[in-house]
Amino acid sequence: MIVVTGATGNVGRPLVRALVDAGERVTAVSRRISAHDVPPGVRHHPADLTEPEHLKPALDGAKALFLLTSGDFMAAGGLGAVLDVVRGSGVRRVVLLSSQGVGTGDHPSVLEDAVKASGVEWTMLRPGAFHSNALQWADTIRTRREVAAPFGDTTLPTVDPADIAEVAAAALRAPGHAGEVYDLTGPAPVSPRQQTAAIAAALGEPVRFTELTRAQAREHMLRTMPEPVVESTLDLLGTPPAALRRVSPAVDQVLGRPARSFADWVERNAGAFK
């Protein structure tokens, strides 16, 4: 049995499917989850990691765990109580969805440190920005065929959530990944302007790109994000360090195929922009 937390999210959903397709028994965990959220035959269990005891029934008989936490979970406390439950349930392997920013020092390493200290076999996944972040533009693309974003020509190698899921599936199922830290990126850096062009190509219609000033972007982001997070995010987007621009070979190394491009992702998800 493999347990997947965050099972209804961008990575969790394709991970559950990949594991089922590989013949694994899966328990899908999320705060709010029903049979409609999982493939037929997949056990589902509602649980909130801020209350670790709720996770115990899901871990019964599990050999491996995909661990995804959220920002509000971190605000509520550390990961120690969750890992106590995990270890006590006999889970032998944990794959943690971390972030590329841990490796560059831009994000705290507290989650990774806790997993490493837990005594279980571990693998860290450190993805960069997701291809699917482009869904933030879906409404303006649908209503007026426009993308508005800052730093229009700054390139970063965004990654397909499906690739993250397939790497996670490999690490959960097979030996040889213990103690590994995988930086996960797409095959090439891409800018917001280039992403807009790829979306336009998939739609077969022009999509206008409007470059926001930093001040305009800041005003927009402050509606949903704390000011320190907004400032640090704009700093990274405006002048990303070389480590964030670097293309990682990890997807190819683990899966034996190239990482999927942003254009590949758009072709599969063009319906979201129509």
VOMI-126133 format. One record per residue (C-alpha): x, y, z; chain; residue number from 0. Coordinates in Angstrom, 3 decimals, always signed. Each point is the difference from the previous one (the first is absolute). Example, Ala and Ser with C-alpha at 12.3 -4.5 7.8 and 13.67 -1.06 7.14 Angstrom:
<sites>
+----------+----------+----------+--------+-----+
:       xx :       yy :       zz : cadena : num :
+----------+----------+----------+--------+-----+
:  +12.300 :   -4.500 :   +7.800 :      A :   0 :
:   +1.370 :   +3.440 :   -0.660 :      A :   1 :
+----------+----------+----------+--------+-----+
</sites>
This chain:
<sites>
+----------+----------+----------+--------+-----+
:       xx :       yy :       zz : cadena : num :
+----------+----------+----------+--------+-----+
:   +0.000 :   +0.000 :   +0.000 :      A :   0 :
:   +1.217 :   +3.489 :   -0.907 :      A :   1 :
:   -1.580 :   +3.057 :   +1.620 :      A :   2 :
:   -0.192 :   +3.288 :   -1.898 :      A :   3 :
:   -0.713 :   +3.190 :   +1.935 :      A :   4 :
:   -1.183 :   +3.036 :   -1.942 :      A :   5 :
:   -1.668 :   -2.519 :   -2.293 :      A :   6 :
:   -2.369 :   +2.472 :   -1.676 :      A :   7 :
:   +2.709 :   +2.512 :   -0.964 :      A :   8 :
:   +2.074 :   +0.702 :   -3.109 :      A :   9 :
:   +2.551 :   -2.684 :   +0.885 :      A :  10 :
:   -2.050 :   -2.307 :   +2.209 :      A :  11 :
:   -2.704 :   -0.687 :   -2.551 :      A :  12 :
:   +2.316 :   -1.202 :   -2.812 :      A :  13 :
:   +2.116 :   -1.847 :   +2.587 :      A :  14 :
:   -2.993 :   -2.032 :   +1.157 :      A :  15 :
:   -0.769 :   -0.860 :   -3.617 :      A :  16 :
:   +3.624 :   -0.954 :   -0.751 :      A :  17 :
:   +0.138 :   -2.314 :   +3.007 :      A :  18 :
:   -3.318 :   -1.643 :   -0.872 :      A :  19 :
:   +1.135 :   -0.508 :   -3.594 :      A :  20 :
:   +3.140 :   -1.687 :   +1.376 :      A :  21 :
:   -2.157 :   -2.460 :   +1.939 :      A :  22 :
:   +0.545 :   +1.458 :   +3.480 :      A :  23 :
:   -2.595 :   +0.125 :   +2.745 :      A :  24 :
:   -0.487 :   +3.654 :   +0.921 :      A :  25 :
:   -1.607 :   +1.990 :   +2.784 :      A :  26 :
:   -0.719 :   +3.584 :   -1.059 :      A :  27 :
:   -0.014 :   +2.590 :   +2.790 :      A :  28 :
:   -1.219 :   +3.581 :   -0.067 :      A :  29 :
:   -1.856 :   +2.345 :   +2.303 :      A :  30 :
:   -3.144 :   -0.375 :   -2.086 :      A :  31 :
:   -0.173 :   -3.060 :   -2.207 :      A :  32 :
:   -2.672 :   -2.342 :   -1.314 :      A :  33 :
:   -0.270 :   -2.966 :   -2.327 :      A :  34 :
:   -0.552 :   +2.456 :   -2.884 :      A :  35 :
:   +3.563 :   +1.318 :   +0.484 :      A :  36 :
:   +1.827 :   -3.307 :   -0.517 :      A :  37 :
:   +0.143 :   -2.793 :   -2.577 :      A :  38 :
:   -2.278 :   -3.004 :   +0.580 :      A :  39 :
:   +1.284 :   -2.324 :   +2.705 :      A :  40 :
:   +2.202 :   +2.588 :   +1.697 :      A :  41 :
:   -0.561 :   +0.347 :   +3.715 :      A :  42 :
:   -0.522 :   +3.605 :   +1.086 :      A :  43 :
:   +0.403 :   +1.494 :   +3.454 :      A :  44 :
:   -0.659 :   +3.593 :   +1.133 :      A :  45 :
:   +2.711 :   +1.284 :   +2.327 :      A :  46 :
:   +1.620 :   +3.280 :   +1.000 :      A :  47 :
:   +3.723 :   -0.219 :   +0.767 :      A :  48 :
:   -0.384 :   +2.673 :   +2.672 :      A :  49 :
:   -1.778 :   -2.779 :   +1.946 :      A :  50 :
:   +2.415 :   -2.896 :   -0.592 :      A :  51 :
:   -2.081 :   -2.597 :   +1.835 :      A :  52 :
:   -2.549 :   +0.255 :   -2.844 :      A :  53 :
:   +2.660 :   -1.427 :   -2.309 :      A :  54 :
:   +0.425 :   -3.240 :   +1.962 :      A :  55 :
:   -2.810 :   -2.023 :   -1.664 :      A :  56 :
:   +1.307 :   +0.887 :   -3.458 :      A :  57 :
:   +3.457 :   -1.351 :   +0.839 :      A :  58 :
:   -1.192 :   -3.422 :   +1.109 :      A :  59 :
:   +1.998 :   -2.527 :   -2.040 :      A :  60 :
:   +1.833 :   +2.687 :   -1.987 :      A :  61 :
:   +3.590 :   -0.481 :   -1.143 :      A :  62 :
:   +0.595 :   +3.462 :   -1.467 :      A :  63 :
:   -1.338 :   +3.546 :   +0.305 :      A :  64 :
:   -0.041 :   +2.999 :   -2.324 :      A :  65 :
:   +0.089 :   +2.987 :   +2.335 :      A :  66 :
:   -1.298 :   +3.402 :   -1.025 :      A :  67 :
:   -0.586 :   +2.802 :   +2.472 :      A :  68 :
:   -1.484 :   +3.469 :   -0.316 :      A :  69 :
:   +0.888 :   +3.468 :   +1.191 :      A :  70 :
:   -2.734 :   +0.087 :   +2.616 :      A :  71 :
:   +1.178 :   -3.375 :   +1.276 :      A :  72 :
:   +3.466 :   +1.459 :   +0.587 :      A :  73 :
:   -1.547 :   +2.945 :   +1.817 :      A :  74 :
:   -1.719 :   -2.435 :   +2.356 :      A :  75 :
:   +3.185 :   -1.791 :   +1.011 :      A :  76 :
:   +2.827 :   -2.264 :   -1.067 :      A :  77 :
:   +0.024 :   -3.345 :   -1.717 :      A :  78 :
:   +1.149 :   -2.030 :   +2.993 :      A :  79 :
:   -3.433 :   -1.196 :   +1.144 :      A :  80 :
:   -0.890 :   -1.162 :   -3.517 :      A :  81 :
:   +3.248 :   -1.911 :   -0.322 :      A :  82 :
:   -0.547 :   -1.608 :   +3.412 :      A :  83 :
:   -3.285 :   -1.381 :   -1.341 :      A :  84 :
:   +1.664 :   -1.067 :   -3.244 :      A :  85 :
:   +2.833 :   -1.805 :   +1.747 :      A :  86 :
:   -2.362 :   -1.620 :   +2.506 :      A :  87 :
:   -2.138 :   -1.340 :   -2.842 :      A :  88 :
:   +2.917 :   -1.940 :   -1.460 :      A :  89 :
:   +0.400 :   +2.082 :   -3.173 :      A :  90 :
:   +3.500 :   -0.628 :   -1.312 :      A :  91 :
:   +0.329 :   +2.590 :   -2.769 :      A :  92 :
:   -0.974 :   +3.690 :   -0.273 :      A :  93 :
:   +0.176 :   +2.118 :   -3.146 :      A :  94 :
:   -0.277 :   +3.684 :   +0.893 :      A :  95 :
:   -1.165 :   +2.673 :   -2.439 :      A :  96 :
:   +2.384 :   +2.801 :   +0.914 :      A :  97 :
:   +1.003 :   +2.943 :   -2.219 :      A :  98 :
:   +2.881 :   +1.170 :   -2.139 :      A :  99 :
:   +0.357 :   +2.971 :   +2.327 :      A : 100 :
:   +1.296 :   -2.231 :   +2.799 :      A : 101 :
:   +3.051 :   -0.811 :   -2.069 :      A : 102 :
:   +0.657 :   +3.652 :   -0.797 :      A : 103 :
:   -0.542 :   +1.099 :   +3.594 :      A : 104 :
:   -3.042 :   +2.108 :   -0.856 :      A : 105 :
:   -2.403 :   -2.308 :   +1.884 :      A : 106 :
:   +0.488 :   -1.523 :   +3.471 :      A : 107 :
:   +1.160 :   -3.619 :   +0.213 :      A : 108 :
:   -2.048 :   -0.842 :   +3.101 :      A : 109 :
:   -2.187 :   -2.594 :   -1.743 :      A : 110 :
:   +2.908 :   -1.792 :   -1.629 :      A : 111 :
:   +1.967 :   +0.085 :   +3.261 :      A : 112 :
:   -2.884 :   -1.593 :   +1.892 :      A : 113 :
:   -0.391 :   -2.808 :   -2.534 :      A : 114 :
:   +3.735 :   -0.679 :   -0.032 :      A : 115 :
:   +0.013 :   -0.226 :   +3.796 :      A : 116 :
:   -3.029 :   -2.297 :   +0.152 :      A : 117 :
:   +1.871 :   -3.255 :   -0.536 :      A : 118 :
:   -2.029 :   -1.065 :   -3.051 :      A : 119 :
:   +1.367 :   -0.462 :   -3.506 :      A : 120 :
:   -0.486 :   +3.287 :   -1.855 :      A : 121 :
:   +0.120 :   +1.681 :   -3.395 :      A : 122 :
:   -0.325 :   +3.755 :   -0.555 :      A : 123 :
:   -1.665 :   +1.499 :   -3.072 :      A : 124 :
:   +0.878 :   +3.651 :   -0.633 :      A : 125 :
:   -2.049 :   +1.263 :   -2.958 :      A : 126 :
:   +0.268 :   +3.439 :   -1.484 :      A : 127 :
:   -3.050 :   +2.017 :   -1.013 :      A : 128 :
:   -2.778 :   -2.102 :   -1.520 :      A : 129 :
:   -1.155 :   +0.231 :   -3.625 :      A : 130 :
:   -3.503 :   +0.048 :   +1.475 :      A : 131 :
:   +0.637 :   +3.365 :   +1.666 :      A : 132 :
:   -1.110 :   +1.374 :   -3.363 :      A : 133 :
:   -3.563 :   -0.846 :   +1.038 :      A : 134 :
:   +0.053 :   +3.278 :   +1.946 :      A : 135 :
:   -0.433 :   +1.642 :   -3.415 :      A : 136 :
:   -2.899 :   -2.193 :   -1.095 :      A : 137 :
:   -2.742 :   +2.498 :   +0.766 :      A : 138 :
:   +1.540 :   +2.918 :   -1.897 :      A : 139 :
:   +0.907 :   -2.277 :   -2.902 :      A : 140 :
:   -3.564 :   -1.313 :   -0.219 :      A : 141 :
:   -1.651 :   +3.411 :   +0.342 :      A : 142 :
:   +2.319 :   +2.293 :   -1.955 :      A : 143 :
:   +2.858 :   -2.089 :   -1.399 :      A : 144 :
:   +2.587 :   +1.762 :   +2.154 :      A : 145 :
:   +2.803 :   -0.935 :   +2.387 :      A : 146 :
:   +1.280 :   +2.663 :   +2.394 :      A : 147 :
:   +3.194 :   -0.795 :   +1.926 :      A : 148 :
:   +3.228 :   +1.658 :   +1.139 :      A : 149 :
:   +3.498 :   -0.757 :   -1.310 :      A : 150 :
:   -1.249 :   -1.178 :   -3.356 :      A : 151 :
:   +3.352 :   -1.168 :   -1.336 :      A : 152 :
:   +1.448 :   -1.595 :   +3.132 :      A : 153 :
:   +0.343 :   -3.735 :   -0.613 :      A : 154 :
:   -0.326 :   -2.864 :   +2.496 :      A : 155 :
:   -0.163 :   -3.764 :   -0.683 :      A : 156 :
:   -3.524 :   -0.685 :   +1.296 :      A : 157 :
:   -0.985 :   -3.641 :   +0.525 :      A : 158 :
:   -3.027 :   -2.122 :   -0.869 :      A : 159 :
:   -1.882 :   -1.241 :   +3.105 :      A : 160 :
:   -0.476 :   -3.307 :   -1.804 :      A : 161 :
:   +3.790 :   -0.413 :   -0.164 :      A : 162 :
:   +0.264 :   +0.701 :   +3.725 :      A : 163 :
:   -2.665 :   -2.637 :   +0.577 :      A : 164 :
:   +1.792 :   -2.607 :   -2.100 :      A : 165 :
:   +3.309 :   +0.612 :   +1.786 :      A : 166 :
:   -1.835 :   -0.292 :   +3.321 :      A : 167 :
:   -1.561 :   -3.279 :   -1.124 :      A : 168 :
:   +3.402 :   -1.398 :   -0.899 :      A : 169 :
:   +1.478 :   +1.030 :   +3.351 :      A : 170 :
:   -2.952 :   -1.467 :   +1.910 :      A : 171 :
:   -0.015 :   -3.324 :   -1.829 :      A : 172 :
:   +3.596 :   -0.909 :   -0.755 :      A : 173 :
:   +3.259 :   -0.331 :   +1.942 :      A : 174 :
:   +2.957 :   +2.177 :   -0.862 :      A : 175 :
:   -1.455 :   +3.384 :   +0.906 :      A : 176 :
:   +0.726 :   +0.050 :   +3.719 :      A : 177 :
:   +1.934 :   +3.078 :   +1.070 :      A : 178 :
:   -0.378 :   +1.660 :   -3.409 :      A : 179 :
:   -0.913 :   +3.652 :   -0.524 :      A : 180 :
:   -1.515 :   +0.636 :   -3.431 :      A : 181 :
:   -0.180 :   +3.524 :   -1.409 :      A : 182 :
:   -2.836 :   -0.146 :   -2.519 :      A : 183 :
:   -0.315 :   +2.387 :   -2.945 :      A : 184 :
:   -1.305 :   +0.050 :   -3.517 :      A : 185 :
:   +2.290 :   -0.509 :   -3.005 :      A : 186 :
:   +0.683 :   +3.693 :   -0.695 :      A : 187 :
:   -0.522 :   +3.430 :   +1.550 :      A : 188 :
:   -3.134 :   +1.818 :   -1.156 :      A : 189 :
:   -1.165 :   +3.595 :   +0.503 :      A : 190 :
:   -3.544 :   +1.295 :   +0.614 :      A : 191 :
:   +0.021 :   +1.444 :   -3.512 :      A : 192 :
:   +0.986 :   -3.382 :   -1.443 :      A : 193 :
:   -2.635 :   -1.744 :   +2.105 :      A : 194 :
:   -2.604 :   +2.372 :   -1.391 :      A : 195 :
:   +1.111 :   -0.844 :   -3.537 :      A : 196 :
:   -0.282 :   -3.723 :   +0.742 :      A : 197 :
:   -3.532 :   +0.460 :   +1.332 :      A : 198 :
:   -0.936 :   +2.011 :   -3.093 :      A : 199 :
:   +1.367 :   -2.758 :   -2.233 :      A : 200 :
:   -2.018 :   -2.636 :   +1.849 :      A : 201 :
:   -3.164 :   +2.092 :   -0.306 :      A : 202 :
:   +0.627 :   +0.945 :   -3.604 :      A : 203 :
:   -0.764 :   +3.628 :   +0.879 :      A : 204 :
:   +2.091 :   +3.049 :   +0.937 :      A : 205 :
:   +0.530 :   +0.651 :   +3.712 :      A : 206 :
:   +1.331 :   +3.415 :   +0.981 :      A : 207 :
:   +2.819 :   +0.257 :   +2.556 :      A : 208 :
:   +0.018 :   +3.081 :   +2.256 :      A : 209 :
:   +3.052 :   +0.515 :   +2.172 :      A : 210 :
:   -0.810 :   +1.274 :   +3.490 :      A : 211 :
:   +2.352 :   +2.249 :   +1.910 :      A : 212 :
:   +1.309 :   -1.308 :   +3.292 :      A : 213 :
:   -2.310 :   +2.428 :   +1.822 :      A : 214 :
:   -3.045 :   -1.233 :   -1.929 :      A : 215 :
:   +0.894 :   -3.621 :   +0.658 :      A : 216 :
:   +0.581 :   +0.750 :   +3.681 :      A : 217 :
:   -3.423 :   +1.642 :   +0.342 :      A : 218 :
:   -1.681 :   -3.022 :   -1.572 :      A : 219 :
:   +1.898 :   -2.598 :   +2.055 :      A : 220 :
:   -0.652 :   +1.772 :   +3.309 :      A : 221 :
:   -3.662 :   -0.912 :   -0.359 :      A : 222 :
:   +0.786 :   -3.642 :   +0.754 :      A : 223 :
:   +3.553 :   -0.150 :   +1.410 :      A : 224 :
:   +1.822 :   +1.481 :   +3.022 :      A : 225 :
:   +2.282 :   +2.933 :   -0.818 :      A : 226 :
:   +3.322 :   -1.766 :   +0.846 :      A : 227 :
:   -0.955 :   -2.895 :   -2.287 :      A : 228 :
:   -0.967 :   +2.399 :   -2.777 :      A : 229 :
:   +3.308 :   +1.861 :   +0.210 :      A : 230 :
:   +2.128 :   -3.147 :   +0.057 :      A : 231 :
:   -1.983 :   -1.514 :   -2.877 :      A : 232 :
:   +0.427 :   +3.125 :   -2.122 :      A : 233 :
:   +3.720 :   +0.057 :   +0.799 :      A : 234 :
:   +0.371 :   -3.597 :   -1.190 :      A : 235 :
:   -2.107 :   +0.541 :   -3.120 :      A : 236 :
:   +1.789 :   +3.203 :   -0.918 :      A : 237 :
:   +3.566 :   -1.133 :   +0.564 :      A : 238 :
:   -0.029 :   -3.756 :   +0.523 :      A : 239 :
:   +3.316 :   -1.480 :   +1.127 :      A : 240 :
:   +1.879 :   -2.298 :   -2.341 :      A : 241 :
:   -1.097 :   -3.034 :   +2.039 :      A : 242 :
:   -3.674 :   +0.683 :   -0.806 :      A : 243 :
:   +0.764 :   +0.418 :   -3.710 :      A : 244 :
:   +1.893 :   -3.274 :   -0.226 :      A : 245 :
:   -1.624 :   -2.912 :   -1.821 :      A : 246 :
:   +0.200 :   -3.201 :   +2.049 :      A : 247 :
:   +0.477 :   -3.433 :   -1.625 :      A : 248 :
:   -1.829 :   -1.779 :   +2.855 :      A : 249 :
:   -3.256 :   -0.753 :   -1.861 :      A : 250 :
:   +1.935 :   -1.601 :   -2.850 :      A : 251 :
:   +2.231 :   -1.921 :   +2.416 :      A : 252 :
:   -2.857 :   -1.416 :   +2.042 :      A : 253 :
:   -2.559 :   -0.612 :   -2.747 :      A : 254 :
:   +2.257 :   -0.701 :   -2.968 :      A : 255 :
:   -1.653 :   +2.665 :   -2.152 :      A : 256 :
:   +0.222 :   +3.790 :   -0.362 :      A : 257 :
:   -2.089 :   +2.266 :   +2.190 :      A : 258 :
:   -3.192 :   +1.282 :   -1.628 :      A : 259 :
:   +0.129 :   +3.554 :   -1.342 :      A : 260 :
:   -2.385 :   +2.815 :   +0.830 :      A : 261 :
:   -1.444 :   -0.321 :   -3.517 :      A : 262 :
:   -0.722 :   -3.687 :   +0.678 :      A : 263 :
:   -1.891 :   +0.945 :   +3.162 :      A : 264 :
:   -2.010 :   +2.676 :   -1.831 :      A : 265 :
:   -1.025 :   -2.429 :   -2.741 :      A : 266 :
:   -1.437 :   -2.351 :   +2.667 :      A : 267 :
:   -1.710 :   +2.805 :   +1.919 :      A : 268 :
:   -1.090 :   +2.399 :   -2.729 :      A : 269 :
:   -3.631 :   -0.435 :   +1.037 :      A : 270 :
:   +0.659 :   +2.028 :   +3.148 :      A : 271 :
:   +0.686 :   +3.079 :   -2.144 :      A : 272 :
:   -2.868 :   -0.263 :   -2.500 :      A : 273 :
+----------+----------+----------+--------+-----+
</sites>
